Amino acid sequence: MNNNGSYALVFGVSVFDICGFTDNDYRANDSNPGRVRTSFGGVCRNIAECMARVGVNTKFISVLGDDETGKSILQHSKEMNYNMEDSLIVEGGHTPTYMAVLDHFGEMMSAVVDMKIIDKFTTEFIDSKADIIKNSEYMVLDSDRPDIVEHILKSFTNDTKFILDPVSAAKAKTVTHLVKYFHTIKPNRYEAEIMCGFKIENEDDLRKAGKYFTDLGVKNVFITLDEDGIYYNNGVEEGKLKANDVNVVNVTGAGDSFVSGITKGYMEGYSLIDTLKYAISMSSITISTEETIHPDMCHDLVSRYIQDTNWTHTEFNN
């Protein structure tokens, strides 16, 4: 971990995930034999943990209840070495919880999500954390609370550099008018279409989207293209980078670890391509396991993956 006092800040939701998997065909209105797994989740919480695992000095502002779940998330953050002391702890509140039932094929049959507590985020709370935001090198945001995101961007636009993970196409739509405030955006193809307002069906469209975002003032554009790799554009360097022969087990968490890798590269002063290789490697390592966060994720593991991977790099001429 860096000891120079600089840190990256993540702002967003922590979620306690409960997933039940049936052993056989799912039976509605009945008790289904199977197995139940619990884990800590939430896009921003995952990003914070991954950043800490690869040595980024990380602060994470979230919202939790003062229940046992909230206490366990706080304890876990200490074990993983990211700082949640500036989070909002709501007395009598319920920590965000997601409960799903999946059949034996892994298809979701039903789910309940309790996220009411995120309404407790207010502009007054954000303003009380002004010094924490202003002193961060980078601040990672998602689009769960677009009203709060807008307040943060407009209040602190000259104080830190913002990184956006849109999370979903539906949520991306709510922050489209705010894209110009971001230093870095990481949409997938569908989120990028929503944010730029046109379909991305070929390479020309992809480059048109990249130019659209950089013309707005975005410094680094990364559009994830699934098996086709990552498109990047910073107004000077433009192209696609892909890791070959990636072992895919479960794609959940791929985007979270990618954002973590981008932030790591920024904090360490890596070049654009080295930053991308780090981010893609973290993502590839993540999807090689059933877990949302690879249990052995660390800087050494990522460094070895970068060295051992066969990369395909396509550079575009401007």
C-alpha positions as CSV (number, residue, x, y, z in Angstrom):
1,M,0.0,0.0,0.0
2,N,1.1,3.5,-0.8
3,N,2.2,5.4,2.3
4,N,2.3,9.0,0.9
5,G,-1.2,9.8,2.1
6,S,-2.9,9.8,-1.3
7,Y,-6.1,7.8,-1.6
8,A,-8.9,6.9,-3.9
9,L,-12.5,7.3,-2.7
10,V,-15.4,5.1,-3.6
11,F,-19.0,6.2,-2.9
12,G,-22.0,3.9,-3.2
13,V,-24.0,1.0,-1.7
14,S,-23.0,-2.1,0.2
15,V,-25.2,-5.1,-0.1
16,F,-25.6,-8.3,1.8
17,D,-26.4,-11.1,-0.8
18,I,-28.3,-14.2,0.1
19,C,-28.6,-16.7,-2.8
20,G,-30.5,-20.0,-2.6
21,F,-29.8,-22.7,-5.2
22,T,-32.3,-25.6,-5.6
23,D,-31.0,-29.1,-6.0
24,N,-33.7,-30.0,-8.5
25,D,-36.6,-28.4,-10.5
26,Y,-37.8,-25.3,-8.7
27,R,-41.2,-25.8,-7.1
28,A,-43.3,-22.6,-6.5
29,N,-45.2,-22.3,-3.2
30,D,-43.1,-25.0,-1.6
31,S,-39.9,-25.5,0.3
32,N,-37.1,-26.5,-2.1
33,P,-34.1,-28.6,-0.9
34,G,-30.8,-26.9,-2.0
35,R,-28.0,-24.8,-0.6
36,V,-27.8,-21.2,0.5
37,R,-24.8,-18.9,0.2
38,T,-24.2,-15.5,1.6
39,S,-21.7,-12.9,0.6
40,F,-21.0,-9.2,0.7
41,G,-21.8,-7.4,-2.5
42,G,-22.8,-4.1,-4.1
43,V,-20.9,-2.7,-7.1
44,C,-19.1,0.0,-5.2
45,R,-18.3,-2.2,-2.2
46,N,-16.8,-4.8,-4.6
47,I,-14.8,-2.1,-6.3
48,A,-13.5,-0.8,-2.9
49,E,-12.5,-4.3,-1.8
50,C,-10.7,-5.1,-5.1
51,M,-8.8,-1.8,-5.0
52,A,-7.6,-2.6,-1.5
53,R,-6.6,-6.1,-2.4
54,V,-4.2,-4.8,-5.0
55,G,-2.7,-2.1,-2.7
56,V,-4.7,1.0,-3.4
57,N,-5.2,3.2,-0.4
58,T,-9.0,3.2,-0.4
59,K,-11.7,5.0,1.4
60,F,-15.3,3.9,0.9
61,I,-18.3,6.0,1.9
62,S,-21.5,3.8,2.1
63,V,-24.7,3.6,4.0
64,L,-25.4,0.8,6.5
65,G,-27.9,0.0,9.2
66,D,-26.7,-0.5,12.7
67,D,-27.8,-4.2,12.5
68,E,-25.6,-7.2,12.6
69,T,-25.2,-7.3,8.9
70,G,-23.9,-3.7,8.8
71,K,-21.5,-4.5,11.7
72,S,-20.2,-7.5,9.8
73,I,-19.6,-5.5,6.6
74,L,-17.7,-2.9,8.7
75,Q,-15.6,-5.7,10.2
76,H,-14.9,-7.2,6.8
77,S,-13.7,-3.8,5.5
78,K,-11.1,-3.7,8.3
79,E,-9.9,-7.2,7.4
80,M,-9.7,-6.3,3.7
81,N,-7.9,-3.0,4.6
82,Y,-10.3,-0.4,3.1
83,N,-11.6,2.5,5.2
84,M,-15.4,2.9,5.8
85,E,-15.2,5.2,8.8
86,D,-16.9,8.0,7.0
87,S,-20.0,5.9,6.1
88,L,-23.5,6.8,7.1
89,I,-24.7,4.4,9.9
90,V,-28.5,4.6,10.2
91,E,-29.8,3.9,13.7
92,G,-32.5,1.2,13.5
93,G,-31.9,0.9,9.7
94,H,-31.7,-2.2,7.6
95,T,-28.5,-2.8,5.7
96,P,-29.2,-3.2,2.0
97,T,-30.0,-6.9,1.3
98,Y,-30.6,-8.9,-1.8
99,M,-32.2,-12.3,-1.6
100,A,-32.6,-14.6,-4.6
101,V,-33.7,-18.1,-5.4
102,L,-32.1,-19.8,-8.4
103,D,-33.0,-23.1,-9.9
104,H,-30.4,-25.9,-10.5
105,F,-29.5,-24.4,-13.9
106,G,-28.6,-21.1,-12.2
107,E,-31.6,-19.3,-13.5
108,M,-33.2,-16.8,-11.1
109,M,-36.7,-17.8,-10.1
110,S,-37.5,-15.0,-7.7
111,A,-35.7,-12.2,-5.8
112,V,-36.4,-9.6,-3.1
113,V,-34.2,-6.5,-2.7
114,D,-34.3,-4.2,0.3
115,M,-32.6,-1.0,-0.6
116,K,-34.8,1.6,1.1
117,I,-31.9,2.8,3.3
118,I,-30.1,4.4,0.4
119,D,-32.8,7.2,0.5
120,K,-30.9,8.3,3.7
121,F,-28.1,9.7,1.5
122,T,-28.7,13.4,1.4
123,T,-26.9,16.4,0.0
124,E,-26.3,17.6,3.6
125,F,-24.5,14.3,4.4
126,I,-22.4,14.7,1.2
127,D,-21.5,18.2,2.1
128,S,-20.4,17.0,5.6
129,K,-17.8,14.8,3.8
130,A,-16.5,17.7,1.6
131,D,-12.9,17.5,2.9
132,I,-12.8,13.7,2.3
133,I,-14.0,14.2,-1.3
134,K,-11.7,17.2,-2.0
135,N,-8.6,15.4,-0.8
136,S,-9.1,12.3,-2.9
137,E,-7.1,11.7,-6.0
138,Y,-10.0,10.0,-7.7
139,M,-13.6,9.3,-6.8
140,V,-15.5,6.3,-8.1
141,L,-19.3,6.6,-8.5
142,D,-22.1,4.5,-9.9
143,S,-25.6,5.6,-10.9
144,D,-27.7,4.2,-8.1
145,R,-28.7,7.7,-6.8
146,P,-28.4,10.0,-9.8
147,D,-29.6,13.0,-7.8
148,I,-26.8,12.6,-5.3
149,V,-24.3,11.9,-8.1
150,E,-25.3,15.2,-9.7
151,H,-24.8,17.1,-6.5
152,I,-21.3,15.5,-6.0
153,L,-20.2,16.3,-9.5
154,K,-21.4,19.9,-9.6
155,S,-20.2,20.7,-6.1
156,F,-16.7,19.2,-6.4
157,T,-16.0,19.3,-10.1
158,N,-12.7,21.1,-9.7
159,D,-11.5,19.2,-6.6
160,T,-11.0,15.6,-7.7
161,K,-11.3,13.4,-10.8
162,F,-14.5,11.3,-11.1
163,I,-14.7,7.7,-12.5
164,L,-18.1,6.4,-13.6
165,D,-19.3,2.8,-13.6
166,P,-22.9,3.1,-15.1
167,V,-23.9,-0.3,-13.7
168,S,-26.7,-0.9,-16.2
169,A,-28.3,0.6,-19.4
170,A,-31.3,1.7,-17.4
171,K,-29.2,3.5,-14.8
172,A,-26.9,4.9,-17.4
173,K,-29.8,6.8,-18.8
174,T,-30.2,8.7,-15.6
175,V,-26.7,10.2,-15.7
176,T,-26.3,10.8,-19.4
177,H,-26.5,14.6,-18.9
178,L,-23.6,14.4,-16.4
179,V,-21.1,12.6,-18.6
180,K,-19.1,15.8,-19.2
181,Y,-18.1,16.0,-15.5
182,F,-16.3,12.6,-15.5
183,H,-12.6,12.1,-16.0
184,T,-13.2,8.4,-16.9
185,I,-16.2,6.4,-18.0
186,K,-16.5,2.6,-18.3
187,P,-19.7,1.7,-20.0
188,N,-20.4,-1.5,-21.9
189,R,-21.6,-1.3,-25.5
190,Y,-25.3,-1.0,-24.5
191,E,-24.6,1.5,-21.8
192,A,-22.5,3.5,-24.2
193,E,-25.3,3.5,-26.8
194,I,-27.7,5.0,-24.2
195,M,-25.1,7.6,-23.2
196,C,-24.2,8.8,-26.7
197,G,-27.6,8.4,-28.2
198,F,-26.9,6.1,-31.2
199,K,-26.4,2.4,-31.9
200,I,-22.8,0.9,-31.9
201,E,-23.0,-1.8,-34.6
202,N,-19.5,-1.7,-36.0
203,E,-16.0,-0.2,-35.5
204,D,-16.9,3.1,-37.1
205,D,-19.8,3.5,-34.6
206,L,-17.4,2.6,-31.8
207,R,-14.9,5.3,-32.8
208,K,-17.7,7.8,-33.3
209,A,-18.9,7.1,-29.7
210,G,-15.3,7.5,-28.4
211,K,-15.0,10.8,-30.1
212,Y,-18.4,11.9,-28.8
213,F,-17.3,11.3,-25.2
214,T,-13.9,12.9,-25.6
215,D,-15.4,15.9,-27.3
216,L,-17.6,16.3,-24.2
217,G,-14.4,16.5,-22.1
218,V,-14.0,12.9,-20.8
219,K,-10.3,12.2,-20.5
220,N,-10.4,8.5,-20.8
221,V,-13.1,6.4,-22.4
222,F,-13.2,2.6,-21.9
223,I,-16.0,0.7,-23.6
224,T,-16.1,-3.0,-22.7
225,L,-16.9,-5.3,-25.6
226,D,-17.1,-8.7,-23.9
227,E,-15.1,-11.3,-25.8
228,D,-13.8,-8.5,-28.2
229,G,-11.9,-6.8,-25.4
230,I,-11.8,-3.1,-24.5
231,Y,-12.1,-0.1,-26.7
232,Y,-10.1,2.9,-25.4
233,N,-9.8,6.5,-26.4
234,N,-8.1,9.4,-24.5
235,G,-8.2,11.9,-27.4
236,V,-4.7,10.9,-28.4
237,E,-4.4,7.1,-28.1
238,E,-7.2,5.0,-29.5
239,G,-7.6,1.3,-30.1
240,K,-8.7,-2.0,-28.8
241,L,-7.0,-4.3,-26.3
242,K,-7.9,-7.9,-25.7
243,A,-6.6,-10.7,-23.5
244,N,-6.6,-14.0,-25.4
245,D,-7.6,-17.5,-24.0
246,V,-9.5,-16.2,-21.0
247,N,-11.2,-18.9,-18.9
248,V,-14.8,-17.9,-18.3
249,V,-16.6,-19.5,-15.3
250,N,-18.8,-16.6,-14.0
251,V,-18.8,-13.1,-15.4
252,T,-20.3,-11.6,-12.3
253,G,-17.9,-9.0,-10.8
254,A,-15.9,-8.5,-14.0
255,G,-16.8,-4.8,-14.3
256,D,-16.2,-4.1,-10.7
257,S,-12.7,-5.5,-10.8
258,F,-12.0,-3.7,-14.1
259,V,-12.8,-0.3,-12.5
260,S,-10.5,-1.3,-9.6
261,G,-7.7,-2.0,-12.0
262,I,-8.2,1.3,-13.8
263,T,-8.0,3.1,-10.5
264,K,-4.9,1.2,-9.5
265,G,-3.2,2.2,-12.7
266,Y,-4.1,5.8,-12.2
267,M,-2.8,5.9,-8.6
268,E,0.5,4.3,-9.6
269,G,1.0,6.5,-12.7
270,Y,0.9,3.7,-15.2
271,S,0.7,4.4,-18.9
272,L,-2.7,4.1,-20.5
273,I,-1.9,0.6,-22.0
274,D,-0.3,-0.7,-18.8
275,T,-3.4,0.6,-16.9
276,L,-5.7,-1.2,-19.3
277,K,-3.7,-4.5,-19.1
278,Y,-3.9,-4.3,-15.3
279,A,-7.7,-3.7,-15.4
280,I,-8.3,-6.4,-18.0
281,S,-6.2,-8.9,-16.0
282,M,-8.1,-8.2,-12.8
283,S,-11.3,-8.7,-14.7
284,S,-10.1,-12.0,-16.4
285,I,-8.9,-13.4,-13.1
286,T,-12.3,-12.6,-11.5
287,I,-14.3,-14.4,-14.2
288,S,-12.2,-17.5,-13.9
289,T,-13.8,-18.3,-10.6
290,E,-17.4,-18.7,-9.3
291,E,-16.8,-15.9,-6.8
292,T,-17.6,-12.3,-7.4
293,I,-14.2,-11.4,-6.1
294,H,-11.4,-13.9,-6.6
295,P,-10.3,-15.1,-3.2
296,D,-6.6,-14.7,-4.0
297,M,-6.8,-11.4,-5.8
298,C,-3.6,-9.4,-5.1
299,H,-1.0,-7.3,-7.0
300,D,1.4,-10.2,-7.4
301,L,-1.3,-12.4,-9.0
302,V,-2.3,-9.7,-11.4
303,S,1.3,-9.0,-12.3
304,R,1.9,-12.6,-13.2
305,Y,-1.3,-12.8,-15.2
306,I,-0.2,-9.7,-17.3
307,Q,3.2,-11.4,-18.0
308,D,1.6,-14.8,-18.9
309,T,-1.2,-13.5,-21.1
310,N,-1.1,-13.3,-24.9
311,W,-2.5,-9.9,-25.8
312,T,-4.0,-8.6,-29.0
313,H,-3.6,-4.9,-29.4
314,T,-5.1,-2.9,-32.3
315,E,-4.2,0.7,-32.6
316,F,-6.3,3.2,-34.6
317,N,-4.8,6.0,-36.6
318,N,-6.4,9.4,-36.0
